[in-house]
């Protein structure tokens, strides 16, 4: 089965992911790890959401500095610089026993911690180039773990699409618009074929159930 059955489903899902605005107070805002070129996009979004009172915690990936990722210490320092209390910053352990350092490892670690802590509502934020796959990965992880979580999107601040950048753990380089197609889209197809990610139609079913 392909990742998406038709254009209409893909259009609906993309629109709902990128234009979503969380309407409920949630348990945590999770900032997906990014290359240094991209990280401020969702760090700043998380700070904005926290300031609006949409959650009382901000989660960051508990990775050391590696593959272009600034590391947990750098992100914690950035958040504290913007007056986020240290006690409100949660280092979320990625599921490195199941996946290499990756979006899937982060998503699985996040939903497992949510289950352990009794959290029910999560906001995830990632730069525009990565938000779609971050969401699919997180709801796929929740499904694998048989967890009924309400996961909401809040895409990071806009970045220039026709700008040279470094993406995907510091490995891919090129114009952001080109990496969206050659990196993000192809990963969705490949990881879905492996069984790691649910389909676009299943993601729409999730959104409908979440919001009903």
JOTA-V37327 format. One record per pair of residues at least 24 apart in sequence whose ideal C-beta (glycine too) atoms are under 8 Angstrom apart, sorted by the first residue. I is the first residue (numbers start at 1). GAP is how many residues later the second one is. Records with the same first field share a line. If there is no record, write none. Layout:
I = GAP ; GAP
This chain:
1 = 198
2 = 187 ; 190 ; 197
3 = 185 ; 186 ; 189 ; 190 ; 194 ; 196 ; 197
4 = 195 ; 196 ; 197
5 = 194 ; 195 ; 196
9 = 191 ; 192 ; 195
10 = 190
12 = 192
13 = 187 ; 190 ; 191 ; 194
14 = 118
16 = 188 ; 191
17 = 114 ; 115 ; 118 ; 136 ; 138
18 = 110 ; 113 ; 114 ; 135 ; 137
20 = 132 ; 133 ; 134 ; 135
21 = 133
22 = 27 ; 32 ; 101 ; 130 ; 131 ; 132
24 = 97 ; 126 ; 128
25 = 28 ; 29 ; 30 ; 96
26 = 28 ; 29 ; 95 ; 96 ; 97 ; 124 ; 126
27 = 28 ; 29 ; 30 ; 87 ; 90 ; 92 ; 93 ; 94 ; 95
28 = 27 ; 29 ; 30 ; 31 ; 62 ; 86 ; 91 ; 94 ; 95
29 = 25 ; 26 ; 28 ; 29 ; 30 ; 94 ; 95 ; 96 ; 125
30 = 28 ; 29 ; 30 ; 62 ; 80 ; 92 ; 93 ; 94 ; 95
31 = 27 ; 28 ; 29 ; 30 ; 44 ; 94 ; 95
32 = 29 ; 71 ; 74 ; 92 ; 93 ; 94 ; 98 ; 102
33 = 27 ; 28 ; 30 ; 36 ; 42 ; 73
34 = 35 ; 92 ; 93 ; 96
35 = 33 ; 34 ; 130 ; 131 ; 132 ; 133 ; 134 ; 135
36 = 32 ; 33 ; 34 ; 130
37 = 31 ; 128 ; 129 ; 130
38 = 89 ; 91 ; 92 ; 118 ; 121 ; 127 ; 129
39 = 30 ; 31 ; 36 ; 88
40 = 38 ; 117
41 = 85 ; 86 ; 87 ; 115 ; 116 ; 117 ; 118
42 = 83 ; 84 ; 85 ; 114 ; 115
43 = 32 ; 35 ; 36
44 = 112 ; 113
45 = 80 ; 109 ; 110 ; 111 ; 112
46 = 33 ; 79
47 = 32 ; 35 ; 37
49 = 74 ; 76 ; 105
50 = 34 ; 38
54 = 69
55 = 68
56 = 32
57 = 31 ; 32 ; 33
58 = 26 ; 30 ; 31 ; 32
59 = 30 ; 31 ; 32 ; 33 ; 51 ; 54
60 = 29 ; 30 ; 31 ; 32
61 = 30 ; 31 ; 33 ; 45 ; 48
62 = 29 ; 30 ; 31 ; 32 ; 47
63 = 31 ; 38
66 = 35 ; 103
67 = 34 ; 102 ; 103 ; 104
68 = 98 ; 101 ; 102 ; 103
69 = 32 ; 100 ; 101
101 = 68
102 = 67
103 = 27 ; 30 ; 31 ; 34
104 = 33 ; 36 ; 37 ; 87 ; 92
106 = 31
107 = 27 ; 30 ; 31 ; 33 ; 34
108 = 33 ; 36 ; 37
110 = 28 ; 31
111 = 27 ; 30 ; 31 ; 34 ; 36 ; 38
112 = 33
114 = 33 ; 35
115 = 30 ; 32
119 = 30
120 = 29 ; 30
121 = 28 ; 29 ; 31
122 = 27 ; 28 ; 29 ; 30
123 = 28 ; 29 ; 30 ; 31
124 = 27 ; 28 ; 29 ; 30
125 = 28 ; 29 ; 30 ; 31
126 = 29 ; 30
127 = 28 ; 29 ; 30 ; 32
128 = 27 ; 28 ; 30 ; 31
129 = 30 ; 38 ; 47 ; 50 ; 51 ; 55
130 = 37 ; 54
131 = 24 ; 25
132 = 52 ; 56
133 = 51 ; 54 ; 55
135 = 68
136 = 52 ; 61 ; 62 ; 67
137 = 59 ; 60
139 = 59 ; 64 ; 67
140 = 56 ; 57 ; 58
143 = 55 ; 59 ; 63
150 = 60
151 = 59
